[in-house]
């Protein structure tokens, strides 16, 4: 890597770390360009050399929160006997971390830069390779995929290979499950529910299981 690339990544790292500290201490809604620049020790103009705007910066900094989810995945999957049970295990883990940081997960998967998340993921994990666990190498393509539809299809496909669902049903299942998730995520963010995190996870997972099992062709338990 040349010196220019090293400097770019180092500078981006300063701003990402500063943003993450503000998110932790004050909440994502209180992140401002001025606060980040001051904490990083640079001026706002320098920040704009590396990020398009505040949303782009928050988007980058938010990726760190996927580390907590990805490092917990193995414990959710260790006792799962088949691909359908693993599918539900991945979702249970994802829902738990998502509803604990709903605004962060919305910023990652449903904002103006979500279409660029694959490139962002690659750049981010180049900066912070230690945030990828080696305990789930078979799931790394899913964890580092920024498109939530592609992520879900990645864990759905083994269910097709194992004969649990038909391949032609994948898109319908995928859309149904993501509509369920996005609906509950929106309710949690807008305080439009009295559910605790545990209750929101349980209810969403129940709906996901109902949607999925309506297409399952053979017993999985």
C-alpha positions in Angstrom: 0.0 0.0 0.0 1.4 3.4 -1.0 1.9 6.3 1.4 -1.2 8.2 0.1 -3.5 5.2 0.8 -2.0 4.8 4.2 -2.6 8.4 5.1 -6.1 8.3 3.8 -7.0 5.3 5.9 -5.3 6.8 8.9 -7.2 10.0 8.6 -10.5 8.2 8.1 -9.7 6.2 11.2 -9.4 9.4 13.3 -12.8 10.6 12.2 -14.5 7.2 12.5 -13.2 6.7 16.0 -14.3 10.3 17.0 -17.8 9.6 15.6 -18.0 6.3 17.5 -17.1 8.0 20.8 -19.9 10.6 20.3 -22.4 7.9 19.4 -21.5 6.0 22.5 -21.6 9.1 24.8 -24.4 11.2 23.3 -26.3 9.1 20.8 -26.2 9.0 17.1 -28.7 11.8 16.8 -26.2 14.2 18.5 -23.3 13.6 16.1 -22.3 16.8 14.3 -19.5 17.6 11.9 -18.1 20.2 14.2 -18.1 17.8 17.2 -16.3 15.1 15.2 -13.7 17.4 13.8 -13.0 19.0 17.2 -12.6 15.6 18.8 -10.4 14.2 16.0 -8.2 17.3 16.2 -8.9 18.6 12.7 -11.1 21.1 11.0 -14.4 20.4 9.2 -12.9 21.1 5.8 -10.4 18.3 6.3 -13.2 15.9 7.2 -14.9 16.6 3.9 -11.8 15.4 2.1 -12.8 11.9 3.2 -16.6 11.8 3.7 -19.3 13.2 1.5 -21.5 14.5 4.4 -22.5 13.8 8.0 -24.7 10.8 7.0 -21.8 9.3 5.1 -19.5 9.6 8.2 -22.2 8.2 10.5 -22.7 5.4 8.1 -19.0 4.5 8.2 -18.8 4.7 12.0 -22.0 2.6 12.4 -20.4 -0.4 10.8 -18.4 -1.0 14.1 -21.7 -2.1 15.7 -21.9 -5.1 13.4 -18.8 -6.4 15.2 -20.8 -7.1 18.3 -23.4 -9.0 16.3 -20.9 -11.0 14.2 -18.8 -12.0 17.2 -21.9 -13.4 18.9 -23.1 -15.4 15.9 -21.3 -18.6 16.7 -23.0 -18.9 20.1 -26.4 -18.6 18.4 -25.6 -21.3 15.8 -23.6 -23.9 17.8 -26.6 -26.2 18.6 -28.5 -25.8 15.3 -29.0 -29.1 13.6 -29.9 -27.9 10.0 -30.0 -25.0 7.7 -33.5 -23.9 8.7 -32.6 -23.8 12.4 -29.4 -21.9 11.5 -31.4 -19.4 9.5 -33.6 -18.7 12.5 -30.5 -18.5 14.7 -28.9 -15.9 12.5 -32.0 -13.8 12.6 -32.4 -14.1 16.4 -28.9 -12.8 16.9 -29.4 -10.0 14.3 -32.7 -8.9 15.8 -31.2 -8.8 19.3 -28.4 -6.4 18.4 -30.5 -4.5 15.9 -33.2 -3.7 18.5 -30.6 -2.7 21.0 -29.2 -0.1 18.6 -32.2 0.5 16.2 -31.0 3.9 14.9 -27.6 2.5 14.1 -29.0 -0.5 12.2 -31.3 1.8 10.3 -28.3 4.0 9.4 -26.5 1.0 8.1 -29.1 -0.8 6.1 -31.8 1.8 5.2 -30.1 5.1 4.5 -29.0 7.0 1.4 -25.6 5.3 1.3 -26.9 1.7 1.9 -26.4 1.0 -1.8 -22.7 1.7 -1.4 -22.4 -0.5 1.7 -20.4 -3.3 0.1 -17.6 -0.9 -0.8 -17.9 0.7 2.6 -17.6 -2.7 4.3 -14.5 -3.6 2.3 -12.8 -0.3 3.2 -13.9 -0.5 6.8 -12.6 -4.0 7.4 -9.3 -3.0 5.7 -9.0 -0.4 8.4 -10.2 -2.7 11.2 -9.6 -6.4 10.2 -9.6 -7.4 13.8 -13.4 -6.8 13.9 -14.0 -9.9 11.7 -14.2 -13.1 13.8 -12.5 -16.2 12.4 -15.0 -18.4 14.2 -17.5 -18.2 11.3 -15.5 -18.2 8.1 -18.4 -19.7 6.2 -20.6 -16.6 7.1 -18.0 -13.9 6.4 -19.4 -13.3 2.9 -22.8 -12.6 4.5 -21.5 -10.5 7.4 -19.5 -8.3 5.0 -22.3 -7.9 2.4 -23.9 -4.5 2.8 -27.2 -5.3 1.0 -29.7 -6.7 3.5 -31.6 -8.5 0.8 -28.4 -10.3 -0.3 -27.5 -11.1 3.3 -30.8 -12.8 3.8 -30.6 -14.7 0.5 -27.1 -15.9 1.5 -28.5 -17.7 4.6 -31.7 -18.8 2.7 -29.8 -20.6 0.0 -28.6 -23.5 2.2 -32.3 -24.2 2.9 -32.8 -24.6 -0.9 -29.7 -26.8 -1.2 -31.0 -29.0 1.7 -34.4 -29.4 0.1 -36.4 -27.4 2.7 -37.6 -24.7 0.3 -37.9 -24.2 -3.4 -35.5 -21.9 -5.1 -38.3 -20.1 -6.9 -39.8 -19.1 -3.5 -36.6 -17.4 -2.2 -37.4 -13.9 -3.4 -40.9 -14.0 -1.9 -39.7 -15.3 1.4 -36.9 -12.8 1.4 -39.2 -9.8 0.8 -41.8 -11.0 3.3 -39.2 -11.4 6.1 -37.5 -8.1 5.5 -40.9 -6.3 5.5 -41.6 -7.9 8.9 -38.2 -6.8 10.2 -38.3 -3.2 8.8 -41.8 -2.7 10.2 -40.8 -3.7 13.7 -37.5 -1.7 13.5 -39.5 1.4 12.5 -41.9 0.9 15.5 -38.9 0.5 17.9 -37.2 3.6 16.5 -40.4 5.7 16.8 -41.3 4.5 20.3 -44.5 3.2 18.7 -44.4 0.0 20.8 -44.3 -1.0 24.5 -42.3 -4.1 23.7 -39.0 -4.6 25.5 -36.1 -5.7 23.3 -36.6 -9.3 24.3 -40.4 -9.1 23.5 -39.7 -7.3 20.1 -37.1 -10.0 19.2 -39.5 -12.8 20.2 -42.5 -11.4 18.3 -40.5 -10.6 15.2 -38.8 -14.1 15.2 -42.3 -15.7 15.6 -43.5 -13.8 12.5 -40.4 -14.7 10.6 -40.8 -18.4 11.5 -44.5 -18.3 10.4 -43.5 -16.8 7.0 -40.7 -19.2 6.5 -42.4 -22.4 7.6 -45.3 -21.7 5.3 -42.9 -22.5 2.5 -40.9 -25.3 4.1 -41.5 -28.7 2.4 -40.3 -31.1 5.0 -39.9 -31.3 8.8 -36.8 -29.5 10.1 -37.1 -30.4 13.9 
